Amino acid sequence: MLTQADSKLTTIIAEQEAIFIARQPASARLAAAATARLAGGVTSNWQITIPQPVWISRGAGSKIYDVDGNEYVDMHGGYGAALAGHAHPAIVAAIRGQAGHGTHFAQPTRDALAVAEELARRFGLPLWRFANSGTEATMDAVHLMRSITGRDLIIKVEGGYHGHHDSVQVSVMPDPEDAGPAAAPASVPSSSGIPAAITRLTRIAAFNDLGSVQRLLESHAGQVAGMIVEPIMMNAGIIRPLPGYLAGLRDLLHAHGALLAFDEVKTGLTVGPGGVTALSGVTPDMVCLAKSLGGGVAVAAIGGTATVMEHVASGEYEMVGTFNGNPLAMAAARAMLTEVATPAAYDKLTRLRERAEAGLTRIIEAHQLNGRVVTAGAKGCVVFSAGSVRDYRGFLTADDSLSHAHWLFQHNGGVFLPPWGKIEQWLISVQHDEADIARLVDNFAAFAQAVSP
Ligand SMILES: Cc1ncc(COP(=O)(O)O)c(C=O)c1O
């Protein structure tokens, strides 16, 4: 039965969706025309925003502009890839410079070595390889764990997303009725097209629960190759690891002859210069990076210990790819690491994060909203739930309708947060400023006013 509060929220969402559509007639026309040539009218299913896809014309600094001419403070950041902001002068110069000297050789260039040197310094892992997307990096990590140990099973966290290859498209957002008991979560395929035989090789643990990993390692003794985990869980709002969890995972896995891979595709450069790896002091066997590393150009990296990467160097594991270490991507990544993601930039990001956190928290308290601000470096979100969240099942209790209403208020007020409501987080870029954060906070105040009783 709909409560009065539910029906008020439904009305608010309908009003905001009507405003959204009225502001974007050109997007609507393109979206309709595109269905004839782009499957689903978009270039990735994640671009199907509700109520309609937003077509973008350009980006500059902290802003993006849609095809109708509306300006947004961009905190979507292309799903967390735009830590540099848009058209950052250092990234533009690097891309221009390399484009004039050729964009593809499939042979190493000096920039690749410079990027590897800097990643080794930041993440404390000596050897690196490159790829083109987060999916490729985590796929190689999973293959490597299997190659090194000669075992087939891997462990992944319920609710974790690591890209769209078979081994990790398991229990990404399982329906509660399919998910099995909390003490022994089921392996649920997250898309059609994933063979059941492969799904069964991925075993599921709860985040922040060492016991669930221990049970899997003991019940499948000698069969687990390793575990892939986001060390701060994103794609479920933001869930921080409890003290001791990451070190406990590493020790537990190693005690059972298994490996640990951190998926830092999202957290990578955004939570700090050396990701959660540097922040936590827990160095895993492998780290996967992508998204913001390329300053907006497609690139991924995988770093490993000397022991792990020996399997690559010897050719025992075939880590290959036509565009791996592409010179354009390497030039952009080098500029990102040496000129954009600098100590001064991280100081600025911290100041802006604190401003956002304080402003939003003040409003939540003033309106007694059921929610809290959770941040990690340049990333942050509002989680609309009564208590703090420590794993996927806790995250499911967060209110999706409030998240959607918040997204619409921000959008109509000129702040582009990542779509998909409660799942995603904002990204503050090095080009954002106080006025951008003030717009975020003002829109949140309007939202809070509207949804308060
Ligand atoms: C944590 C994490 N790992 C891996 C991926 C896959 O990256 P890509 O979309 O570049 O393949 C994503 C994408 O959102 C991600 O959030």
The ligand as a Tripos MOL2 file, in Angstrom:
@<TRIPOS>MOLECULE
LIG
   16    16     1     0     0
SMALL
NO_CHARGES

@<TRIPOS>ATOM
      1 C1         35.3780   -1.3100   -9.9170 C.3       1 LIG1
      2 C2         35.2820   -1.4810  -11.3950 C.ar      1 LIG1
      3 N1         36.0420   -2.4140  -11.9890 N.ar      1 LIG1
      4 C3         36.0110   -2.6060  -13.3280 C.ar      1 LIG1
      5 C4         35.1790   -1.8570  -14.1130 C.ar      1 LIG1
      6 C5         35.1590   -2.0830  -15.6040 C.3       1 LIG1
      7 O1         35.7720   -1.0240  -16.2420 O.3       1 LIG1
      8 P1         35.4400   -0.7260  -17.7860 P.3       1 LIG1
      9 O2         34.0560   -0.1810  -17.8310 O.co2     1 LIG1
     10 O3         36.4990    0.2750  -18.1800 O.co2     1 LIG1
     11 O4         35.5790   -2.0000  -18.5170 O.co2     1 LIG1
     12 C6         34.3710   -0.8710  -13.5370 C.ar      1 LIG1
     13 C7         33.4710   -0.0510  -14.3560 C.2       1 LIG1
     14 O5         32.6320    0.6760  -13.8840 O.2       1 LIG1
     15 C8         34.4200   -0.6850  -12.1380 C.ar      1 LIG1
     16 O6         33.6480    0.2320  -11.5270 O.3       1 LIG1
@<TRIPOS>BOND
     1     1     2 1
     2     2     3 ar
     3     2    15 ar
     4     3     4 ar
     5     4     5 ar
     6     5     6 1
     7     5    12 ar
     8     6     7 1
     9     7     8 1
    10     8     9 2
    11     8    10 1
    12     8    11 1
    13    12    13 1
    14    12    15 ar
    15    13    14 2
    16    15    16 1
@<TRIPOS>SUBSTRUCTURE
     1 LIG1         1 GROUP 0 **** ****
